[in-house]
């Protein structure tokens, strides 16, 4: 996340996603003397949904009133 001051009352925030992954399950891996569960992940392209969710939370914290709500596609 990068925060840039525009003037005394305004800031610009840029959210950059790095190494985006989703958890698709668990896997057992040996770790002597036992086995441990580890997240099984899949690399994915980042979407603007996650970035905007972060910006909405920041907007709530600073009292920003003009942010449009998050609009998600319908689940199939």
C-alpha positions in Angstrom: 0.0 0.0 0.0 1.3 3.4 -1.0 -0.1 6.6 0.6 0.6 9.9 -1.1 -0.4 13.3 0.2 -2.2 15.4 -2.3 -2.8 18.5 -0.1 -3.5 19.2 3.6 -6.9 17.5 3.4 -6.6 14.8 0.7 -4.5 11.7 0.2 -4.2 9.1 -2.6 -3.9 5.5 -1.6 -2.7 2.8 -4.1 -3.0 -0.9 -3.2 -0.7 -3.2 -5.0 -1.2 -7.0 -4.6 2.0 -9.1 -4.5 2.2 -12.9 -4.8 -1.6 -13.4 -4.9 -2.8 -16.9 -3.8 -5.9 -18.6 -2.8 -6.2 -21.5 -0.3 -7.7 -24.6 -2.1 -7.3 -27.1 0.7 -4.9 -28.7 3.1 -2.1 -31.1 2.6 -0.1 -33.3 5.0 3.6 -32.9 4.9 6.2 -34.9 6.9 7.9 -33.0 9.7 9.8 -35.5 11.8 8.7 -36.9 14.1 5.1 -36.0 13.0 3.1 -34.8 10.1 1.7 -31.3 9.9 -1.1 -29.7 7.9 -0.1 -27.0 5.4 -2.3 -24.8 3.3 -2.5 -26.0 -0.4 -2.5 -22.8 -2.5 -3.0 -21.8 -6.1 -1.4 -18.7 -7.6 -4.0 -16.3 -9.1 -4.2 -13.0 -10.8 -5.2 -10.2 -8.3 -8.6 -8.6 -8.8 -9.7 -5.1 -7.9 -12.3 -6.6 -5.5 -9.7 -7.2 -2.7 -8.0 -3.9 -3.3 -11.3 -2.0 -3.1 -12.3 -3.9 0.1 -9.1 -2.6 1.7 -9.9 1.0 0.5 -13.5 0.8 1.9 -12.1 -0.2 5.3 -9.7 2.7 5.3 -12.6 5.0 4.1 -14.7 3.9 7.1 -11.8 4.6 9.5 -11.3 8.1 8.3 -15.0 8.9 7.9 -15.1 9.1 4.1 -18.7 9.4 3.0 -18.4 9.5 -0.8 -17.2 5.9 -1.6 -19.5 3.7 -3.7 -20.4 0.4 -2.1 -18.7 -2.8 -3.3 -20.6 -4.3 -6.2 -20.1 -8.1 -6.6 -21.3 -10.4 -9.4 -24.0 -12.8 -8.5 -22.9 -16.3 -7.4 -23.9 -19.1 -9.7 
